[in-house]
Amino acid sequence: MKTGRILRRITTKNGKEVILRTLRWEDLDDLTALINSLVEERAEIGRNEKVTRDQEADWLGKELASLEKGEGFLLVAEADGKAIGISGLTKKKAWWSHVGELGVIIEKDHRDTGIGTAILKEQLTQAKKMNLKILTLRLFSTNRTAYHLYEKLGFKETGRIPRAIHKDRKYLDEVIMTKEI
């Protein structure tokens, strides 16, 4: 798929216009700032150390290649010309080629405004285009807001890894959720 392609425009609960589009190289600085802001916030994401611009550039290059090959799909939420959220959908390989892994991150000031719901609905559309039959995602057991959103969109808890996450001197469960599409 073409980079930077606009897929949808939404208006959030607080009246902000957000564009959902494919990833593009020009997102590098915004995405570096986004991930680092989440690390600073100590958000419940799979990263706890900031990234350098070079590290993010390496990641971005791989993701753009994956997008062009149809092996994955990265959706960017943009507000006021800035990337404020991103969602990755990765197609597994071999016997698992009908399964996609999903992830979503949204800047703190833009959560609980409807962006997450819009992103996930668009990713479900893309998953069908990729001929995926099952979507999986993982989250911290303490992330109740995300859990309820995923549940609302038809994901079900299908697994839990006890004490898989060690954050702030506490062990947390990692929850695995699945949706058949």
DRENVEX-130733 format. One line per 2 residues: number of its first residue (from 1); their letters; for each residue x, y, z of N, C-alpha, C, O. Coordinates in pm, 1 decimal. Example, Ala and Ser with C-alpha at 12.3 -4.5 7.8 and 13.67 -1.06 7.14 Angstrom:
# DRENVEX-130733
1> as> 1319.0,-569.0,780.0,1230.0,-450.0,780.0,1320.0,-330.0,780.0,1423.6,-331.9,846.5 ~ 1285.0,-225.0,708.0,1367.0,-106.0,714.0,1290.0,3.0,787.0,1340.9,113.8,803.9
//
This chain:
# DRENVEX-130733
1> mk> 84.5,-118.0,0.0,0.0,0.0,0.0,89.0,124.2,0.0,201.2,122.3,50.6 ~ 38.0,228.0,-55.9,111.4,353.5,-67.1,128.5,420.4,69.7,36.7,421.3,151.8
3> tg> 247.6,476.1,92.4,272.0,546.2,218.4,198.7,680.1,219.9,183.7,745.5,116.6 ~ 153.4,719.7,339.1,86.7,848.7,355.7,-55.4,856.0,302.1,-114.3,964.0,296.9
5> ri> -110.8,742.8,262.3,-246.2,741.4,205.9,-351.4,766.1,314.1,-354.9,695.3,414.7 ~ -435.8,864.9,293.9,-543.2,895.0,388.9,-654.7,792.8,371.2,-705.2,771.3,261.0
7> lr> -691.8,730.2,483.4,-795.4,627.1,481.3,-927.5,677.1,537.5,-1034.6,634.8,494.1 ~ -918.9,766.4,633.2,-1039.3,809.8,702.1,-1013.8,939.1,777.5,-901.8,964.8,821.7
9> ri> -1116.8,1020.0,792.1,-1112.5,1139.1,876.5,-1219.6,1122.4,982.6,-1331.7,1080.6,953.4 ~ -1184.5,1155.1,1104.7,-1281.4,1144.6,1213.7,-1280.9,1274.9,1293.0,-1186.0,1353.1,1286.5
11> tt> -1387.8,1296.4,1367.3,-1394.1,1405.4,1462.7,-1404.1,1342.0,1600.3,-1492.7,1260.3,1625.3 ~ -1313.3,1379.4,1689.5,-1308.8,1319.2,1822.5,-1420.4,1374.1,1911.2,-1489.9,1468.9,1874.8
13> kn> -1435.6,1313.0,2026.6,-1536.5,1356.0,2123.2,-1517.0,1500.9,2165.6,-1612.9,1568.7,2202.5 ~ -1391.7,1549.0,2160.2,-1366.3,1688.2,2197.8,-1358.2,1781.1,2077.1,-1308.7,1893.2,2088.2
15> gk> -1407.6,1734.2,1959.7,-1420.2,1819.0,1842.0,-1296.9,1834.4,1755.3,-1297.7,1915.0,1662.3 ~ -1191.6,1760.4,1782.3,-1067.8,1769.8,1704.2,-1076.7,1680.5,1580.9,-1124.1,1567.2,1588.4
17> ev> -1030.4,1733.1,1467.1,-1025.9,1651.6,1344.9,-898.0,1569.7,1344.9,-788.8,1621.9,1366.9 ~ -913.8,1440.3,1319.9,-801.0,1347.4,1316.1,-805.6,1272.1,1184.7,-911.2,1226.1,1141.1
19> il> -689.0,1260.4,1122.2,-675.1,1185.1,997.5,-612.7,1050.1,1030.6,-512.8,1042.6,1102.2 ~ -672.1,944.4,978.3,-612.3,811.2,987.1,-552.1,781.7,850.9,-621.2,785.4,749.1
21> rt> -423.0,752.5,849.8,-352.2,732.2,723.9,-241.0,631.8,742.5,-208.3,592.7,854.6 ~ -183.4,590.6,631.1,-70.9,498.7,637.4,55.3,573.9,679.7,64.5,696.2,669.1
23> lr> 148.8,498.3,726.5,277.5,548.5,771.4,354.6,612.4,656.0,336.9,573.8,540.4 ~ 439.8,709.6,687.0,527.9,769.4,586.0,660.1,806.8,652.3,667.6,821.6,774.2
25> we> 763.3,821.8,571.1,896.7,851.7,622.7,898.6,982.4,703.0,973.1,994.8,800.2 ~ 817.8,1078.0,662.6,814.3,1208.5,729.2,762.2,1201.2,873.6,769.1,1300.5,946.0
27> dl> 711.1,1087.0,915.6,662.2,1069.3,1052.2,774.7,1046.1,1153.2,749.8,1042.1,1273.7 ~ 896.8,1031.0,1105.7,1008.4,991.9,1191.5,1017.8,1074.5,1319.7,1018.1,1017.5,1428.8
29> dd> 1025.2,1204.9,1309.5,1043.7,1287.0,1429.7,922.5,1282.2,1522.8,937.7,1276.5,1644.8 ~ 802.3,1284.4,1464.9,681.1,1275.5,1547.9,674.8,1142.0,1621.7,639.3,1138.0,1739.5
31> lt> 709.0,1033.1,1553.5,700.7,901.0,1616.5,808.6,883.3,1722.0,786.0,817.1,1823.3 ~ 925.7,941.9,1699.3,1030.8,938.0,1801.4,982.1,1011.3,1925.8,996.9,961.8,2037.6
33> al> 924.6,1128.1,1906.4,871.8,1206.3,2019.6,757.0,1131.8,2088.2,747.7,1131.7,2211.0 ~ 669.6,1068.5,2009.4,555.1,995.9,2066.2,601.1,881.9,2155.3,558.0,871.8,2270.2
35> in> 687.7,796.1,2104.0,730.3,681.4,2184.3,805.4,727.7,2307.9,787.7,671.5,2415.9 ~ 889.0,829.6,2293.3,964.4,878.7,2408.7,874.4,944.6,2512.4,902.7,937.6,2632.0
37> sl> 766.2,1008.5,2468.3,672.0,1067.3,2565.2,602.0,957.0,2643.9,573.8,974.1,2762.5 ~ 574.0,845.3,2579.9,510.4,734.1,2649.9,607.0,667.4,2748.0,566.8,623.5,2855.8
39> ve> 733.6,660.3,2710.1,834.4,606.6,2802.1,846.1,698.5,2924.0,849.0,651.0,3037.6 ~ 852.9,828.9,2900.7,859.9,925.5,3012.1,738.7,913.7,3103.7,750.6,923.2,3225.8
41> er> 623.2,893.2,3044.0,497.8,879.5,3119.6,494.9,748.6,3198.2,416.2,733.1,3291.6 ~ 580.1,655.8,3160.1,580.7,518.9,3215.1,450.0,447.8,3181.0,393.6,373.6,3261.5
43> ae> 404.6,473.3,3059.0,280.7,412.9,3008.6,296.1,261.4,3001.1,407.1,208.2,2999.7 ~ 183.9,194.8,2996.5,182.1,48.9,2992.0,201.0,0.6,2848.4,107.9,-46.1,2782.7
45> ig> 323.9,13.8,2803.3,362.2,-29.0,2668.7,482.5,-121.3,2680.9,541.2,-134.4,2788.3 ~ 518.3,-184.3,2571.8,627.4,-281.4,2572.3,765.7,-220.6,2564.3,859.3,-287.9,2521.2
47> rn> 781.5,-97.9,2603.6,912.5,-31.5,2600.0,926.2,53.2,2726.0,832.2,120.1,2768.8 ~ 1047.3,48.3,2784.7,1070.5,129.9,2904.1,1196.4,216.0,2893.2,1239.3,277.2,2991.0
49> ek> 1254.8,220.0,2773.8,1370.5,305.5,2750.7,1346.4,389.1,2626.6,1289.7,341.6,2528.2 ~ 1390.3,514.6,2632.2,1373.7,603.6,2517.8,1452.1,551.4,2397.1,1549.1,476.9,2410.9
51> vt> 1407.2,592.8,2278.9,1476.1,556.3,2155.6,1546.7,679.1,2099.0,1504.7,792.9,2120.3 ~ 1653.7,653.0,2027.3,1720.2,761.3,1956.2,1652.6,777.6,1820.5,1577.2,691.0,1776.2
53> rd> 1680.2,887.1,1757.1,1626.6,910.4,1623.0,1676.6,802.4,1526.6,1601.1,755.6,1441.3 ~ 1802.5,763.0,1539.9,1858.5,658.2,1452.9,1788.7,524.4,1475.0,1759.4,453.2,1378.9
55> qe> 1762.1,489.8,1599.9,1690.6,365.0,1629.0,1550.7,367.6,1568.2,1505.2,269.3,1509.8 ~ 1484.2,480.1,1582.5,1349.3,492.5,1527.6,1353.1,489.9,1375.1,1262.1,436.1,1312.0
57> ad> 1457.3,547.4,1315.2,1472.3,545.7,1168.7,1490.7,403.0,1119.5,1433.4,365.8,1017.0 ~ 1569.2,322.0,1190.1,1586.4,180.9,1152.2,1452.0,108.0,1156.9,1416.1,35.2,1064.4
59> wl> 1378.8,129.0,1266.3,1247.2,66.0,1281.4,1152.7,111.7,1170.2,1083.9,30.2,1108.9 ~ 1150.1,241.7,1145.0,1060.6,298.6,1044.6,1090.7,241.1,905.8,998.7,207.6,831.2
61> gk> 1217.8,229.7,871.7,1255.1,172.5,742.5,1204.0,30.9,725.6,1154.7,-5.1,618.7 ~ 1215.4,-49.7,829.8,1165.8,-188.7,825.5,1013.4,-191.7,811.8,958.5,-273.0,737.3
63> el> 946.6,-103.1,883.7,800.0,-100.5,878.7,748.8,-54.3,742.4,649.0,-106.5,692.6 ~ 816.1,42.6,682.7,775.4,87.7,549.3,795.3,-23.5,446.8,712.9,-39.6,356.8
65> as> 902.8,-99.7,459.2,926.1,-213.9,368.7,818.1,-319.6,388.2,769.7,-377.5,290.9 ~ 779.9,-345.2,512.9,674.6,-441.9,543.8,541.0,-397.2,485.7,464.4,-479.0,434.6
67> le> 513.2,-267.0,493.7,390.0,-210.2,437.8,386.0,-232.5,286.4,283.9,-274.0,231.6 ~ 497.2,-204.8,220.3,502.5,-220.4,74.7,487.0,-365.4,31.4,432.2,-392.0,-75.5
69> kg> 534.8,-460.8,113.2,525.5,-603.7,80.9,389.9,-663.1,120.2,359.1,-776.7,84.1 ~ 309.6,-587.1,193.6,180.7,-638.4,239.1,191.1,-731.1,358.4,97.1,-805.1,387.5
71> eg> 304.0,-728.3,428.1,324.7,-815.6,544.1,276.7,-751.0,673.3,263.6,-817.0,776.4 ~ 251.4,-624.4,666.2,206.0,-552.5,784.4,138.2,-424.2,742.8,142.2,-383.7,626.7
73> fl> 76.1,-361.8,839.9,4.5,-238.2,812.2,19.7,-146.5,931.8,-18.4,-181.9,1043.3 ~ 75.3,-29.0,908.7,88.0,70.1,1014.3,-2.2,188.1,985.0,5.2,250.7,879.2
75> lv> -86.3,216.0,1080.5,-184.0,322.1,1069.8,-143.6,434.8,1164.3,-116.8,410.9,1282.1 ~ -139.4,555.6,1113.4,-102.7,672.2,1193.1,-226.7,757.6,1214.2,-304.2,780.7,1121.4
77> ae> -244.9,804.4,1337.9,-348.0,903.6,1368.5,-277.6,1038.2,1374.1,-182.8,1056.7,1450.4 ~ -324.9,1131.8,1292.7,-261.5,1263.7,1282.3,-361.4,1372.3,1319.3,-474.6,1373.7,1270.8
79> ad> -317.8,1463.8,1406.5,-399.1,1578.5,1444.7,-311.5,1702.8,1435.1,-198.5,1704.0,1483.9 ~ -363.8,1805.9,1372.6,-289.8,1931.9,1357.1,-152.7,1910.8,1293.3,-55.3,1976.5,1330.0
81> gk> -146.5,1817.3,1196.4,-22.8,1792.5,1124.0,81.0,1712.0,1199.3,196.0,1703.5,1156.0 ~ 42.1,1652.2,1312.3,135.6,1578.7,1397.0,82.5,1437.9,1424.3,-36.4,1419.9,1450.7
83> ai> 171.4,1338.1,1417.7,134.2,1200.4,1451.6,113.7,1191.5,1602.0,205.5,1217.8,1679.6 ~ -9.5,1153.6,1643.5,-41.7,1147.5,1785.8,-78.9,1005.6,1829.1,-108.4,981.1,1946.0
85> gi> -77.1,913.2,1733.8,-105.5,773.8,1764.1,-59.7,687.1,1649.3,-45.4,733.5,1536.2 ~ -37.1,561.1,1679.4,3.5,466.4,1576.0,-45.8,327.8,1615.0,-52.3,292.7,1732.8
87> sg> -79.9,250.7,1513.7,-123.5,113.5,1535.9,-58.2,24.1,1432.3,-63.0,50.6,1312.1 ~ 2.5,-81.7,1481.4,65.9,-178.2,1392.8,-14.6,-306.2,1383.5,-67.6,-355.3,1483.2
89> lt> -23.3,-359.4,1263.6,-86.8,-488.2,1238.1,14.1,-570.8,1160.2,48.1,-537.2,1046.7 ~ 61.9,-678.2,1220.5,164.8,-760.2,1159.4,110.5,-898.4,1128.6,56.0,-966.2,1215.7
91> kk> 126.1,-939.4,1003.4,82.2,-1072.3,960.2,189.9,-1173.1,997.1,306.7,-1156.8,961.7 ~ 149.7,-1276.8,1068.2,244.9,-1381.9,1103.9,276.5,-1465.7,980.2,213.5,-1449.6,875.7
93> ka> 372.6,-1553.8,992.6,419.4,-1632.1,878.1,394.4,-1781.6,898.9,355.2,-1826.1,1006.8 ~ 418.2,-1856.2,792.8,409.8,-2003.3,790.8,269.9,-2050.3,831.6,170.4,-2001.1,778.2
95> ww> 261.5,-2143.4,924.1,133.1,-2200.8,964.4,40.9,-2098.2,1029.3,-79.0,-2122.3,1043.8 ~ 95.7,-1985.8,1067.6,20.1,-1880.7,1136.2,-15.1,-1764.7,1043.2,-51.3,-1657.1,1090.8
97> sh> -5.3,-1784.0,913.9,-21.9,-1672.5,819.0,-163.9,-1614.6,815.7,-187.0,-1512.4,751.2 ~ -256.6,-1677.2,882.7,-393.7,-1625.1,892.7,-414.1,-1541.3,1020.5,-524.5,-1495.2,1049.1
99> vg> -305.4,-1523.2,1095.8,-311.8,-1454.2,1224.0,-237.3,-1321.0,1214.0,-128.8,-1313.2,1156.3 ~ -296.8,-1218.1,1270.4,-232.1,-1087.5,1277.3,-215.5,-1043.7,1421.3,-302.2,-1067.3,1505.4
101> el> -103.5,-979.8,1448.4,-79.0,-923.6,1581.0,-99.1,-772.7,1574.1,-50.7,-705.9,1482.7 ~ -170.7,-721.5,1671.3,-212.1,-582.0,1671.4,-155.1,-509.2,1792.0,-144.9,-565.6,1901.0
103> gv> -118.3,-383.8,1771.4,-73.7,-298.1,1880.9,-120.5,-155.9,1855.5,-132.7,-113.8,1740.4 ~ -146.7,-81.9,1961.8,-194.9,56.4,1950.5,-130.5,140.1,2059.7,-125.0,99.2,2175.7
105> ii> -81.3,259.0,2021.4,-39.2,357.4,2121.4,-95.0,493.7,2081.5,-100.7,528.3,1963.5 ~ -135.6,569.3,2181.7,-193.1,702.2,2158.7,-134.9,797.6,2262.3,-122.6,763.7,2380.0
107> ek> -99.6,916.2,2217.0,-47.1,1019.3,2305.2,-146.6,1046.5,2417.6,-267.8,1045.3,2396.3 ~ -94.2,1071.0,2536.3,-175.3,1086.7,2657.2,-291.4,1185.2,2640.6,-403.9,1154.8,2680.2
109> dh> -265.6,1302.0,2583.1,-368.0,1405.9,2572.2,-479.3,1371.2,2473.4,-579.4,1442.4,2466.3 ~ -463.4,1264.4,2398.3,-562.2,1228.4,2296.7,-635.2,1097.2,2327.0,-711.5,1048.1,2243.9
111> rd> -612.3,1041.4,2444.2,-681.1,917.3,2481.4,-823.6,946.9,2526.4,-856.6,1058.6,2566.1 ~ -905.8,844.5,2519.0,-1046.1,853.8,2562.5,-1125.2,958.6,2484.8,-1215.5,1022.4,2539.0
113> tg> -1090.0,975.9,2356.4,-1161.0,1072.1,2271.8,-1226.0,1005.0,2150.9,-1288.0,1072.1,2068.4 ~ -1212.1,872.7,2140.4,-1267.5,800.0,2026.7,-1164.6,761.1,1922.3,-1196.3,688.9,1827.8
115> ig> -1041.3,808.2,1938.3,-937.4,776.6,1840.2,-905.1,627.2,1841.9,-892.0,565.3,1736.3 ~ -892.3,569.7,1960.4,-861.5,426.6,1971.3,-965.7,340.5,1902.7,-931.7,245.8,1831.7
117> ta> -1091.8,372.6,1923.5,-1200.7,298.0,1859.2,-1191.2,309.7,1707.8,-1203.5,209.8,1636.9 ~ -1169.4,430.5,1658.0,-1158.7,451.7,1512.7,-1039.1,376.0,1454.8,-1049.5,314.7,1348.6
119> il> -926.7,380.4,1524.3,-807.8,308.2,1478.9,-836.3,159.1,1469.8,-804.8,95.4,1369.2 ~ -895.3,103.9,1573.7,-920.7,-40.4,1575.0,-1020.5,-81.6,1466.9,-1004.1,-186.6,1404.7
121> ke> -1121.8,-1.7,1444.3,-1218.1,-33.9,1338.2,-1149.6,-32.4,1202.4,-1176.8,-118.2,1118.5 ~ -1061.0,63.9,1179.8,-987.7,68.5,1053.0,-892.8,-50.5,1041.4,-876.9,-106.6,933.0
123> ql> -830.5,-88.7,1151.3,-740.2,-204.3,1147.0,-817.2,-333.4,1118.7,-764.7,-423.5,1053.2 ~ -939.7,-343.0,1166.9,-1022.2,-460.4,1135.1,-1049.6,-466.6,984.7,-1047.0,-574.3,925.1
125> tq> -1075.5,-351.8,924.1,-1095.0,-345.1,778.8,-969.1,-389.8,706.1,-976.0,-467.7,611.0 ~ -854.4,-340.8,750.7,-727.9,-377.7,686.9,-697.0,-525.7,705.9,-645.1,-590.1,614.7
127> ak> -727.9,-579.7,822.3,-704.0,-721.4,850.2,-782.1,-809.5,752.4,-731.0,-910.6,704.3 ~ -905.0,-770.3,723.9,-985.1,-846.7,627.6,-922.7,-839.7,488.9,-920.4,-939.6,416.9
129> km> -871.7,-722.3,450.5,-806.5,-707.8,320.3,-679.8,-792.5,311.7,-640.2,-835.0,203.2 ~ -616.7,-816.7,426.4,-495.2,-898.5,432.1,-528.3,-1047.1,446.0,-438.8,-1129.7,463.8
131> nl> -658.4,-1080.7,437.8,-706.6,-1218.3,450.9,-673.8,-1280.9,585.9,-653.6,-1402.0,595.1 ~ -668.5,-1200.0,689.2,-645.9,-1252.3,822.3,-777.4,-1304.7,879.2,-884.5,-1252.0,849.0
133> ki> -768.5,-1407.6,960.7,-886.7,-1468.1,1021.6,-891.7,-1446.5,1172.5,-998.3,-1450.7,1234.0 ~ -773.7,-1423.2,1231.1,-764.0,-1406.3,1376.1,-671.7,-1289.1,1405.8,-565.5,-1275.3,1345.0
135> lt> -713.2,-1205.1,1499.5,-628.1,-1097.6,1548.1,-596.6,-1123.0,1694.6,-683.3,-1165.0,1771.3 ~ -472.4,-1097.4,1732.9,-432.9,-1108.6,1872.7,-369.0,-978.3,1915.9,-316.3,-903.1,1834.0
137> lr> -374.3,-952.5,2044.5,-304.8,-839.1,2102.5,-269.9,-873.1,2246.0,-326.7,-964.7,2305.5 ~ -176.8,-798.8,2299.8,-131.0,-820.5,2436.8,-136.5,-688.2,2511.8,-111.8,-582.2,2454.2
139> lf> -168.8,-694.8,2639.3,-173.7,-573.7,2720.2,-145.4,-604.7,2865.6,-155.5,-719.4,2909.2 ~ -110.1,-502.0,2940.0,-88.4,-514.1,3083.8,-224.2,-539.9,3149.4,-324.7,-481.3,3109.2
141> st> -227.3,-626.3,3249.0,-353.5,-658.0,3317.5,-412.6,-535.9,3387.6,-532.5,-533.1,3415.5 ~ -331.5,-436.6,3416.0,-379.3,-316.3,3484.6,-437.3,-211.9,3389.1,-490.2,-110.2,3434.1
143> nr> -428.1,-235.3,3259.0,-477.6,-137.8,3160.6,-626.2,-164.7,3132.9,-663.2,-216.9,3027.8 ~ -708.8,-127.9,3229.3,-852.7,-155.7,3223.0,-920.4,-79.4,3109.1,-1012.0,-132.3,3046.2
145> ta> -877.2,43.1,3081.6,-939.0,122.1,2975.1,-923.0,51.6,2841.4,-1019.8,36.1,2766.9 ~ -801.0,9.0,2810.9,-776.1,-61.7,2685.3,-852.0,-193.9,2682.2,-909.5,-230.6,2579.8
147> yh> -852.0,-264.7,2793.9,-921.5,-393.7,2801.6,-1068.6,-377.1,2762.8,-1121.5,-454.4,2683.0 ~ -1133.0,-277.0,2819.1,-1275.6,-254.7,2790.7,-1298.5,-213.7,2645.3,-1397.4,-254.3,2584.3
149> ly> -1208.4,-134.2,2590.1,-1219.8,-96.3,2449.3,-1210.5,-220.2,2360.7,-1294.1,-239.9,2272.4 ~ -1110.8,-302.3,2383.4,-1094.2,-422.7,2301.7,-1215.2,-515.0,2316.4,-1262.8,-572.8,2218.7
151> ek> -1263.3,-527.8,2438.0,-1380.3,-611.1,2464.4,-1503.0,-557.1,2389.0,-1580.0,-633.6,2330.8 ~ -1519.3,-426.2,2391.1,-1631.5,-361.3,2322.1,-1629.2,-392.8,2171.5,-1733.8,-402.2,2107.4
153> lg> -1509.1,-408.7,2117.3,-1495.3,-435.6,1974.3,-1487.2,-585.1,1942.0,-1452.2,-623.4,1830.3 ~ -1519.8,-668.2,2040.0,-1531.7,-811.7,2014.0,-1411.1,-896.8,2047.6,-1412.2,-1017.0,2021.0
155> fk> -1307.2,-838.8,2105.2,-1192.5,-919.5,2148.6,-1229.0,-989.5,2278.9,-1302.9,-936.0,2361.5 ~ -1176.1,-1109.3,2295.3,-1200.2,-1185.7,2417.2,-1066.1,-1223.5,2478.8,-969.3,-1251.4,2408.1
157> et> -1062.1,-1224.0,2610.6,-940.8,-1268.8,2677.5,-925.7,-1418.4,2653.5,-1013.7,-1496.8,2689.0 ~ -814.8,-1457.3,2593.7,-791.2,-1598.5,2562.5,-667.6,-1652.9,2631.7,-635.4,-1770.9,2617.8
159> gr> -599.0,-1569.3,2705.0,-482.1,-1615.4,2778.0,-430.5,-1509.3,2871.9,-462.2,-1390.9,2860.3 ~ -350.5,-1555.1,2964.5,-291.4,-1465.4,3063.9,-160.3,-1529.1,3107.5,-155.4,-1647.1,3142.2
161> ip> -55.8,-1450.3,3105.2,73.1,-1499.2,3152.5,97.2,-1434.0,3288.2,127.4,-1315.0,3296.4 ~ 83.9,-1512.2,3393.1,99.7,-1455.5,3526.9,239.7,-1398.2,3547.8,339.9,-1460.6,3512.7
163> ra> 244.4,-1279.5,3605.1,368.9,-1215.4,3647.1,468.6,-1197.2,3531.5,589.5,-1196.7,3554.4 ~ 419.8,-1182.3,3409.5,507.8,-1168.4,3292.5,572.9,-1031.4,3284.6,675.0,-1015.2,3217.7
165> ih> 515.6,-933.3,3351.7,563.6,-795.0,3344.0,613.4,-752.9,3481.9,546.6,-775.6,3582.8 ~ 730.8,-691.9,3484.9,783.9,-640.0,3610.8,799.4,-489.0,3595.9,890.6,-441.3,3528.3
167> kd> 709.6,-414.6,3659.8,707.6,-268.4,3648.5,687.8,-208.2,3786.7,601.2,-251.5,3862.8 ~ 767.0,-110.2,3817.6,754.7,-38.6,3944.8,757.7,-133.3,4064.7,679.4,-120.1,4158.7
169> rk> 849.9,-228.7,4058.6,871.0,-326.0,4166.9,751.4,-417.5,4191.4,739.6,-478.4,4297.8 ~ 663.4,-426.7,4092.9,547.2,-515.6,4103.8,543.1,-606.5,3981.8,586.1,-568.4,3872.9
171> yl> 491.6,-724.9,4001.1,469.3,-816.2,3890.0,323.7,-805.1,3846.6,232.2,-805.0,3929.0 ~ 304.6,-795.8,3715.4,170.8,-784.7,3658.2,151.6,-896.5,3558.2,248.2,-947.2,3501.2
173> de> 28.0,-934.6,3537.2,-2.9,-1033.0,3434.9,-4.3,-967.3,3297.1,-39.7,-850.2,3283.3 ~ 33.9,-1042.6,3197.6,16.6,-1000.5,3058.9,-109.0,-1070.3,3007.7,-122.1,-1192.2,3018.1
175> vi> -200.9,-991.8,2952.3,-327.2,-1046.9,2902.8,-319.3,-1059.5,2751.2,-272.2,-969.2,2682.1 ~ -365.9,-1172.4,2701.6,-372.3,-1195.8,2557.7,-520.5,-1194.9,2519.3,-601.9,-1266.3,2577.9
177> mt> -553.4,-1112.5,2419.6,-691.4,-1105.0,2371.9,-693.2,-1141.2,2224.0,-597.2,-1116.0,2151.2 ~ -803.3,-1200.3,2181.3,-816.2,-1253.3,2046.0,-953.8,-1219.5,1988.6,-1053.7,-1213.8,2060.3
179> ke> -955.4,-1197.5,1858.6,-1081.8,-1177.2,1788.5,-1076.3,-1253.3,1657.8,-980.4,-1241.2,1581.6 ~ -1180.5,-1332.3,1632.0,-1194.9,-1397.6,1502.1,-1269.0,-1302.9,1409.6,-1369.2,-1242.7,1448.2
181> i> -1218.8,-1289.9,1285.9,-1282.5,-1198.7,1192.4,-1323.5,-1271.3,1064.6,-1379.2,-1209.6,973.8
//
